[in-house]
Amino acid sequence: MFFMRVKIYFILFFIVLLFTAKANTNDTIHIKKVQNVKLLVIPVLYYAPETRFGAGAAGVLRFKQKHEPDSLRHSNVLFALSATQLRQLVLGAPFQFWFNKEKYNIYGEPTYQNVNYLFFGVGNKIPPYFRERYFATFGRFRITALKRVYPHFYAGFKYAFDYTGITQLSDTGKLIKGNISGSNGGITSGVGGTIKYDNRDNQFYATKGYYVEFFALTNSAVTGSNYRFDKYSLDMSTYVALPRSQVLAFNAYGTINTGNVPFYQMAVLGGDSKMRGLYQGRYRDKDGWILQAEYRAHLFWRLGFATFAGLGEIAPDLNQFNLKYGHFTYGAGIRGLIDEKQHLNVRFDVGVNSTHLNYYFTIGEAF
């Protein structure tokens, strides 16, 4: 009965939000156009298993250089400010900048969070009943600067800085014992390189094309990190357009860490974009892979529908992957169009694992 009330509540809020966004399209208080700049701000009420209920504001700042046609990608900043039921504060402003007719691409993410999380342990052989709560102050700044070296192909530099301050550990938990890397928090600071191929027809809601990004980062005392480890990550997506505004989207994601990687930098399953249906970090280890598929369709007016599934696995080393430890999630959700020109959606998803339902409300597609 509780789940039914939650679903009805969110559907009602979702519809009200879309009417608000539609009304604001011509409202100079909320949207201002100064030459090539557009700003959209909307109130946000959401639920996620990591935060429970949250409220605040979110928005999109979109712009492009003068005299560039609308067919080129627009630069954007997606920003959010919220406070949650678990007394968490979340601030974030991921950005994507394009310059000189898409010759240069700079993107990144400044984030601050004052959060409390659940820690389930490291590895696959964790008792299903084990969990402990810890509190953390988390600051992040990541930036990638790329130059186009071939049509749709970019290469360049990446820097990733994370500060994690961990407090209020459980007296009966595993983290307080100090045997798990990262249990005392600290700084990770990594530098490296990135290559990317991107020929999608839309950066927010692709209907065709490919997206492939690979990066390698090294974290050490030389780069300002408290931990010595290397991280390698590969993210690949492809999209297939179907008749009547339908799309099939596929994603493959993999992470490898070598060295003394803190637990909060490990490969994880779960969250609002990777294996929806699992609490973010329900399973974590040095290495991990995820396969996802999603069917997207337009329903009517500004509403859309999606159904999705994911398969993922974690392991301490590449040669220890075993499908008997694989995890499967699936679910469905609704989409609401808040920026018609760029096809930017808000989404409400319900993800399912073998034992639980989890709810997600956020801006933009999962991949």
Secondary structure as GFF3:
##gff-version 3
##sequence-region A 1 367
A	DSSP	alpha_helix	2	24	.	.	.	ID=ss1
A	DSSP	beta_strand	37	48	.	.	.	ID=ss2
A	DSSP	beta_strand	52	63	.	.	.	ID=ss3
A	DSSP	beta_strand	75	84	.	.	.	ID=ss4
A	DSSP	beta_strand	89	92	.	.	.	ID=ss5
A	DSSP	beta_strand	95	99	.	.	.	ID=ss6
A	DSSP	beta_strand	104	119	.	.	.	ID=ss7
A	DSSP	beta_strand	132	150	.	.	.	ID=ss8
A	DSSP	beta_strand	153	167	.	.	.	ID=ss9
A	DSSP	three_ten_helix	175	177	.	.	.	ID=ss10
A	DSSP	beta_strand	186	198	.	.	.	ID=ss11
A	DSSP	beta_strand	209	219	.	.	.	ID=ss12
A	DSSP	three_ten_helix	221	223	.	.	.	ID=ss13
A	DSSP	beta_strand	229	242	.	.	.	ID=ss14
A	DSSP	beta_strand	246	259	.	.	.	ID=ss15
A	DSSP	three_ten_helix	263	265	.	.	.	ID=ss16
A	DSSP	beta_strand	267	269	.	.	.	ID=ss17
A	DSSP	beta_strand	283	285	.	.	.	ID=ss18
A	DSSP	beta_strand	287	300	.	.	.	ID=ss19
A	DSSP	beta_strand	303	315	.	.	.	ID=ss20
A	DSSP	three_ten_helix	318	320	.	.	.	ID=ss21
A	DSSP	three_ten_helix	323	325	.	.	.	ID=ss22
A	DSSP	beta_strand	327	339	.	.	.	ID=ss23
A	DSSP	beta_strand	344	352	.	.	.	ID=ss24
A	DSSP	beta_strand	357	363	.	.	.	ID=ss25
###
